């Protein structure tokens, strides 16, 4: 580095969700190891949904509330990602992107951790855990945690757990 040259700005992050006034309860709960979903309270509906929205995607009612999910799910589908050059995903290759069916009904996009690809099976039981986002976050952003899932036979069975995120240069081995 040249003495008169300013330091390089940090690489942009593509894994930091935007926490706004509406989604703040979701992200604060995730930081405490709780998964929230939304449930419609309209007569004749009662549908739970995820991702959080201010209205029910089934009946369009705005009478929806936050609810703590059990953290239990089953694997619907997955794909092992071997190439992703967006920071910080490249340092976590390979990783397993997945869609899970939450016990409460909604389907959710997530990541499976703590399981080899050949150990994955459609319908296998899973348990929610949370990965704390580490490293340089944009100015003013509080630390965030994102939900990930592990096989239910892991030590975290039946309860949410914290999952360590590998450093940007450390590839996670499965």
C-alpha positions in Angstrom: 0.0 0.0 0.0 1.3 3.4 -0.9 1.7 5.8 2.1 -0.4 8.5 0.6 -3.2 6.3 -0.7 -6.3 5.9 1.5 -7.2 2.4 2.6 -9.5 0.3 0.4 -13.1 0.5 1.5 -14.5 -2.9 2.7 -16.1 -5.1 0.1 -19.9 -4.7 -0.1 -21.8 -7.3 1.9 -24.6 -9.3 0.2 -25.6 -11.3 3.3 -26.8 -8.4 5.5 -30.6 -8.0 5.5 -32.3 -4.7 5.6 -33.9 -4.3 9.1 -36.6 -1.6 8.9 -39.3 -0.6 11.4 -41.6 -3.4 10.3 -39.0 -6.2 10.3 -37.1 -5.1 13.4 -39.0 -7.4 15.8 -38.1 -10.4 13.5 -34.3 -9.5 13.5 -34.3 -8.7 17.3 -35.9 -12.1 18.0 -33.4 -13.8 15.8 -30.6 -12.2 17.7 -32.0 -13.8 20.9 -32.3 -17.2 19.2 -36.1 -17.1 18.4 -37.7 -17.6 15.0 -40.7 -15.4 14.4 -43.5 -16.0 11.8 -46.6 -14.0 11.1 -50.1 -15.4 11.6 -53.4 -14.1 10.2 -56.2 -13.5 12.7 -59.0 -13.0 10.2 -62.1 -15.2 10.7 -61.8 -18.3 8.6 -58.1 -17.9 7.8 -55.6 -18.3 10.6 -52.8 -18.9 8.1 -49.2 -18.6 9.2 -46.7 -17.2 6.7 -43.0 -16.5 6.2 -41.3 -14.2 5.0 -42.8 -11.6 7.3 -45.4 -9.3 5.6 -47.8 -6.7 6.9 -50.8 -8.6 5.3 -51.9 -12.2 4.9 -50.8 -13.6 1.5 -53.8 -15.9 1.6 -56.7 -13.6 2.3 -55.1 -10.2 2.2 -56.2 -9.3 5.7 -54.0 -6.8 7.6 -55.0 -8.4 10.9 -51.7 -10.4 11.3 -49.5 -10.8 14.4 -46.0 -12.0 15.3 -45.8 -15.5 16.7 -42.8 -17.5 18.0 -42.2 -20.6 15.8 -41.2 -23.9 17.3 -38.0 -24.0 15.3 -38.9 -27.5 14.0 -39.0 -28.1 10.2 -38.6 -30.7 7.6 -36.4 -30.5 4.5 -38.4 -29.7 1.3 -35.5 -29.3 -1.2 -31.9 -28.2 -1.3 -29.0 -27.3 -3.5 -25.3 -27.4 -2.7 -23.6 -24.1 -3.8 -20.1 -24.6 -5.0 -19.5 -21.2 -6.8 -20.5 -17.8 -5.4 -18.2 -14.8 -5.8 -20.3 -12.4 -3.7 -18.7 -11.5 -0.4 -18.8 -13.2 2.1 -20.3 -16.3 0.5 -17.1 -17.3 -1.3 -15.4 -17.9 2.0 -18.2 -20.4 3.1 -18.1 -22.6 0.0 -19.6 -25.1 -0.4 -22.8 -24.4 1.5 -26.3 -25.9 1.3 -29.1 -23.5 0.3 -32.5 -25.1 1.2 -36.2 -24.7 1.4 -37.8 -26.1 4.6 -41.4 -26.6 5.7 -41.8 -25.1 9.2 -43.9 -27.1 11.6 -46.4 -24.2 11.7 -47.0 -24.5 7.9 -45.0 -21.9 6.1 -42.2 -22.7 3.7 -38.9 -20.9 4.3 -35.6 -20.4 2.4 -32.6 -21.0 4.6 -29.3 -22.8 4.8 -28.6 -26.3 6.2 -25.5 -26.5 8.4 -23.8 -29.4 10.2 -24.7 -32.0 7.7 -22.9 -33.6 4.8 -24.7 -33.5 1.4 -25.1 -37.3 1.3 -26.8 -37.1 4.7 -29.6 -34.9 3.4 -33.0 -36.4 2.7 -36.3 -34.9 1.6 -38.6 -34.9 4.7 -35.8 -35.1 7.2 -36.5 -33.3 10.5 -34.6 -30.2 11.2 -34.1 -27.7 14.0 -33.5 -24.0 13.8 -30.3 -22.4 14.9 -28.9 -18.9 14.3 -25.7 -17.6 12.6 -24.5 -14.3 13.9 -23.2 -12.2 11.0 -19.6 -11.3 11.7 -17.1 -9.0 10.1 -17.4 -5.4 8.8 -21.0 -4.3 8.7 -22.2 -1.1 7.0 -22.1 1.9 9.3 -24.9 2.1 11.7 -26.0 -1.5 11.3 -26.4 -3.4 14.6 -25.2 -7.0 14.7 -27.7 -9.4 13.1 -28.4 -13.2 13.3 -30.0 -15.2 10.5 -31.8 -18.5 10.9 -30.2 -21.7 9.7 -31.2 -25.3 10.2 -29.4 -28.4 11.4 -30.6 -32.1 11.4 -32.9 -32.6 14.4 -30.7 -35.5 15.5 -27.9 -33.0 16.3 -27.3 -32.0 19.9 -29.6 -28.9 19.5 -32.6 -31.2 19.0 -35.8 -29.5 20.0 -34.3 -26.1 20.7 -32.8 -23.2 18.9 -29.0 -22.9 19.0 -26.3 -20.5 18.0 -24.2 -21.4 14.9 -20.8 -20.0 14.5 -20.1 -18.4 11.1 -16.7 -19.3 9.5 -14.4 -16.3 9.0 -14.4 -15.0 5.4 -11.2 -16.9 4.5 -12.2 -20.2 6.1 -14.1 -22.6 3.9 -16.6 -24.7 5.7 -16.0 -28.4 5.2 -18.9 -30.9 5.1 
